[in-house]
Amino acid sequence: MTSSGPLTLAVDCGGGGIKASVLDASGTMHAQPVRTPTSYPLPPQKLVNTMRSLASQLPVADRVTVGMPGMLRHGVVVHTPHYITKAGPRTRPLPELRKQWSGFDMVGAVAEALDMPAMVLNDAEVHGAGAVTGAGLEMIVTLGTGLGNAVFDGGRLAPHVEISAGPVKWGLTYDDYIGEHERLRLGDAMWSRRVRSVVEALRPMYWWDRLYLGGGNSRRITPQVLQRLGDDVVVVPNSAGITGGVRAWDLRE
């Protein structure tokens, strides 16, 4: 323990890369983040070993927070979309990986591998923990490989709903419709208009007090679209995916 409270190892697991840093209780990084590309195929133990490798490059921490894509309940994986595939997002799912990931006790495996208390959440939930103010109903939508989301009510994390798996049109899910593959295909201007259509579709379902747009692609939304999203929509830096690893311990249900 330090004079500023426990040091937290924060690990942000994405479809394209895994990064980590160590932060104090105020959210100040005690080391520059370290990153490695996400390696596929990716069985659960390989991801755990990757986290252990990243941790070995950083100062010793007292606890660890992991954010990863998919549906998790109490640190147990219900479903993860990218890590069950042969070579990454939009490639063929492998039945043996689907079986290995389903019901995997990630929080237990991480705690054992790193020998410290652990918390494992959906990556958008960790990202949101680094952004919310704790006032009213706040929602975050992360834009990156796909779409992530989390909801906080009065600063408390609400049960997860995997919006990314919902159908939009043409047989596409939200993950497909707004993900990195479509951004590259469409270009930022047309993709930004899709972002606006997604925001307007979600608004009457959640009636948030504030919506945060995060993830690596939030900075690619064009100024013209940003102006039309409304005063209740705020873009937050991608670094919240790491800094949220500290606040996540205080924002649980």
Secondary structure, DSSP 4 states (H G I P E B T S, - for coil): -BTTB--EEEEEE-SSEEEEEEE-TTS-BSS--EEEEPPSS--HHHHHHHHHHHHTTS---SEEEEEESSEEETTEEEE-SSTTBSSSTTS-B-HHHHHHHTT-BHHHHHHHHHTS-EEEEEHHHHHHHTT--SSSEEEEEEESSSEEEEEEETTEEPPP--GGGSB-STT-BHHHHHSHHHHHHH-HHHHHHHHHHHHHHHHHHH--SEEEEESTTGGGS-HHHHHHS-TTEEE--TTHHHHHHHHGGGS--
